[in-house]
Amino acid sequence: QVQLVESGGGLVQPGGSLRLSCAASGNIFKINIMNWHRQAPGKERELVATITRGGSTNYADSVKGRFTISRDNAKNTVYLQMNSLKPEDTAVYYCNVITWEQPPRTYWGQGTQVTVSS
């Protein structure tokens, strides 16, 4: 089992910044890929950013150039630095990890609310 706890959400004005954190515990040695997803009211959950254990990253087109995902393997933590925030970034943000196991297992955090509004 892997447990995930997100933090760092809140209310920010358009153009502002926030940094989300997701701390993993439990069978952390099994973690391969770490992701951030988000779900806005009335919309499906979408993948925002991905980072592999080796540090390779990928982003949704809607956040490229504004968001940066990073991970500290020593602290078992993944971060999402969000800059130039827009009202359409308002959503609940979820941390998600995928393990090395076959078949891979997926674990989710409880989510943290990000609201971008003036």
Contacts in CASP RR format, 6 or more apart in sequence:
PFRMAT RR
TARGET T0000
AUTHOR 0000-0000-0000
METHOD contacts of the structure
MODEL  1
QVQLVESGGGLVQPGGSLRLSCAASGNIFKINIMNWHRQAPGKERELVAT
ITRGGSTNYADSVKGRFTISRDNAKNTVYLQMNSLKPEDTAVYYCNVITW
EQPPRTYWGQGTQVTVSS
1 26 0 8 1.000
1 27 0 8 1.000
1 107 0 8 1.000
2 24 0 8 1.000
2 25 0 8 1.000
2 26 0 8 1.000
2 27 0 8 1.000
2 28 0 8 1.000
2 30 0 8 1.000
2 31 0 8 1.000
2 97 0 8 1.000
2 99 0 8 1.000
2 105 0 8 1.000
2 107 0 8 1.000
3 24 0 8 1.000
3 25 0 8 1.000
3 26 0 8 1.000
3 107 0 8 1.000
4 22 0 8 1.000
4 23 0 8 1.000
4 24 0 8 1.000
4 95 0 8 1.000
4 96 0 8 1.000
4 97 0 8 1.000
4 107 0 8 1.000
4 108 0 8 1.000
4 109 0 8 1.000
4 110 0 8 1.000
5 22 0 8 1.000
5 23 0 8 1.000
5 25 0 8 1.000
5 109 0 8 1.000
5 110 0 8 1.000
6 20 0 8 1.000
6 21 0 8 1.000
6 22 0 8 1.000
6 93 0 8 1.000
6 94 0 8 1.000
6 95 0 8 1.000
6 109 0 8 1.000
6 110 0 8 1.000
6 111 0 8 1.000
6 112 0 8 1.000
7 20 0 8 1.000
7 21 0 8 1.000
7 22 0 8 1.000
7 23 0 8 1.000
7 112 0 8 1.000
8 18 0 8 1.000
8 19 0 8 1.000
8 20 0 8 1.000
8 21 0 8 1.000
8 112 0 8 1.000
9 18 0 8 1.000
9 20 0 8 1.000
9 93 0 8 1.000
9 112 0 8 1.000
9 113 0 8 1.000
9 114 0 8 1.000
10 18 0 8 1.000
10 112 0 8 1.000
10 113 0 8 1.000
10 114 0 8 1.000
10 115 0 8 1.000
11 115 0 8 1.000
11 117 0 8 1.000
12 18 0 8 1.000
12 85 0 8 1.000
12 114 0 8 1.000
12 115 0 8 1.000
12 116 0 8 1.000
13 116 0 8 1.000
13 117 0 8 1.000
13 118 0 8 1.000
14 85 0 8 1.000
14 86 0 8 1.000
14 87 0 8 1.000
14 116 0 8 1.000
14 117 0 8 1.000
14 118 0 8 1.000
15 83 0 8 1.000
15 84 0 8 1.000
15 85 0 8 1.000
15 86 0 8 1.000
15 116 0 8 1.000
16 83 0 8 1.000
16 84 0 8 1.000
16 85 0 8 1.000
16 116 0 8 1.000
17 81 0 8 1.000
17 82 0 8 1.000
17 83 0 8 1.000
17 84 0 8 1.000
17 85 0 8 1.000
18 82 0 8 1.000
18 85 0 8 1.000
18 114 0 8 1.000
19 79 0 8 1.000
19 80 0 8 1.000
19 81 0 8 1.000
19 82 0 8 1.000
20 36 0 8 1.000
20 79 0 8 1.000
20 80 0 8 1.000
20 82 0 8 1.000
20 93 0 8 1.000
20 95 0 8 1.000
20 112 0 8 1.000
20 114 0 8 1.000
21 77 0 8 1.000
21 78 0 8 1.000
21 79 0 8 1.000
22 34 0 8 1.000
22 36 0 8 1.000
22 77 0 8 1.000
22 78 0 8 1.000
22 79 0 8 1.000
22 80 0 8 1.000
22 95 0 8 1.000
22 109 0 8 1.000
23 75 0 8 1.000
23 76 0 8 1.000
23 77 0 8 1.000
24 31 0 8 1.000
24 34 0 8 1.000
24 76 0 8 1.000
24 77 0 8 1.000
24 78 0 8 1.000
24 97 0 8 1.000
25 76 0 8 1.000
27 99 0 8 1.000
28 76 0 8 1.000
30 99 0 8 1.000
30 100 0 8 1.000
30 101 0 8 1.000
30 105 0 8 1.000
31 53 0 8 1.000
31 76 0 8 1.000
31 97 0 8 1.000
31 98 0 8 1.000
31 99 0 8 1.000
31 100 0 8 1.000
32 52 0 8 1.000
32 53 0 8 1.000
32 97 0 8 1.000
32 98 0 8 1.000
32 99 0 8 1.000
32 100 0 8 1.000
32 104 0 8 1.000
33 50 0 8 1.000
33 51 0 8 1.000
33 52 0 8 1.000
33 53 0 8 1.000
33 97 0 8 1.000
33 98 0 8 1.000
34 50 0 8 1.000
34 51 0 8 1.000
34 69 0 8 1.000
34 71 0 8 1.000
34 78 0 8 1.000
34 95 0 8 1.000
34 96 0 8 1.000
34 97 0 8 1.000
34 98 0 8 1.000
35 47 0 8 1.000
35 48 0 8 1.000
35 49 0 8 1.000
35 50 0 8 1.000
35 51 0 8 1.000
35 95 0 8 1.000
35 96 0 8 1.000
35 97 0 8 1.000
35 98 0 8 1.000
36 47 0 8 1.000
36 48 0 8 1.000
36 49 0 8 1.000
36 69 0 8 1.000
36 78 0 8 1.000
36 80 0 8 1.000
36 93 0 8 1.000
36 94 0 8 1.000
36 95 0 8 1.000
36 96 0 8 1.000
37 45 0 8 1.000
37 46 0 8 1.000
37 47 0 8 1.000
37 48 0 8 1.000
37 93 0 8 1.000
37 94 0 8 1.000
37 96 0 8 1.000
38 45 0 8 1.000
38 46 0 8 1.000
38 48 0 8 1.000
38 89 0 8 1.000
38 91 0 8 1.000
38 92 0 8 1.000
38 93 0 8 1.000
38 94 0 8 1.000
38 114 0 8 1.000
39 45 0 8 1.000
39 46 0 8 1.000
39 91 0 8 1.000
39 92 0 8 1.000
39 94 0 8 1.000
40 88 0 8 1.000
40 90 0 8 1.000
40 91 0 8 1.000
40 92 0 8 1.000
43 91 0 8 1.000
45 94 0 8 1.000
46 60 0 8 1.000
47 60 0 8 1.000
48 59 0 8 1.000
48 60 0 8 1.000
48 63 0 8 1.000
48 67 0 8 1.000
48 80 0 8 1.000
48 93 0 8 1.000
49 57 0 8 1.000
49 58 0 8 1.000
49 59 0 8 1.000
49 60 0 8 1.000
49 63 0 8 1.000
49 67 0 8 1.000
49 68 0 8 1.000
49 69 0 8 1.000
49 80 0 8 1.000
50 57 0 8 1.000
50 58 0 8 1.000
50 59 0 8 1.000
50 69 0 8 1.000
51 57 0 8 1.000
51 69 0 8 1.000
51 70 0 8 1.000
51 71 0 8 1.000
51 78 0 8 1.000
53 71 0 8 1.000
53 73 0 8 1.000
55 71 0 8 1.000
57 69 0 8 1.000
59 65 0 8 1.000
59 67 0 8 1.000
59 69 0 8 1.000
62 88 0 8 1.000
63 82 0 8 1.000
63 89 0 8 1.000
66 82 0 8 1.000
66 83 0 8 1.000
66 84 0 8 1.000
66 85 0 8 1.000
67 80 0 8 1.000
67 81 0 8 1.000
67 82 0 8 1.000
67 83 0 8 1.000
68 80 0 8 1.000
68 81 0 8 1.000
68 83 0 8 1.000
69 78 0 8 1.000
69 79 0 8 1.000
69 80 0 8 1.000
69 81 0 8 1.000
70 78 0 8 1.000
70 79 0 8 1.000
70 81 0 8 1.000
71 77 0 8 1.000
71 78 0 8 1.000
71 79 0 8 1.000
72 78 0 8 1.000
72 79 0 8 1.000
78 95 0 8 1.000
78 97 0 8 1.000
80 93 0 8 1.000
82 89 0 8 1.000
82 114 0 8 1.000
85 114 0 8 1.000
85 116 0 8 1.000
86 116 0 8 1.000
87 116 0 8 1.000
87 117 0 8 1.000
88 116 0 8 1.000
89 114 0 8 1.000
89 116 0 8 1.000
90 114 0 8 1.000
90 115 0 8 1.000
90 116 0 8 1.000
90 117 0 8 1.000
91 114 0 8 1.000
92 111 0 8 1.000
92 112 0 8 1.000
92 113 0 8 1.000
92 114 0 8 1.000
93 111 0 8 1.000
93 112 0 8 1.000
93 113 0 8 1.000
93 114 0 8 1.000
94 108 0 8 1.000
94 109 0 8 1.000
94 110 0 8 1.000
94 111 0 8 1.000
95 108 0 8 1.000
95 109 0 8 1.000
95 111 0 8 1.000
96 106 0 8 1.000
96 107 0 8 1.000
96 108 0 8 1.000
96 109 0 8 1.000
97 106 0 8 1.000
97 107 0 8 1.000
98 104 0 8 1.000
98 105 0 8 1.000
98 106 0 8 1.000
99 105 0 8 1.000
99 106 0 8 1.000
99 107 0 8 1.000
END
